[in-house]
Amino acid sequence: MLLKLYFVYNGHRKFFLGYFNNVDNLIEQMKSHQKAYSSITKPKFRKYIGKDDVRFDYGAIDCYYLAVKSTCRESR
């Protein structure tokens, strides 16, 4: 399954962070991005699972990460 990771800031603006085939790599990238670009030193990640997406809050008021299932399919 192909996943897309976005960083959502100001409550609605999306910044694309990449495509991932592996959930572990997605989480590693998300934590690395948070550590590099946030002033929150001890984040507390919480996940909210939807039908086709997962939202990861880490303690910021209007910023979060959004993992979405990709709908593009490879041609045969």
ABEGO torsion letter per residue (X at the ends): XBBBBBBBBGGABBBBAEBBABAAAAAAAAAAAAAAABABABBBBBBBBBAABBBBBAGBAABBBBBBBBABBBBX
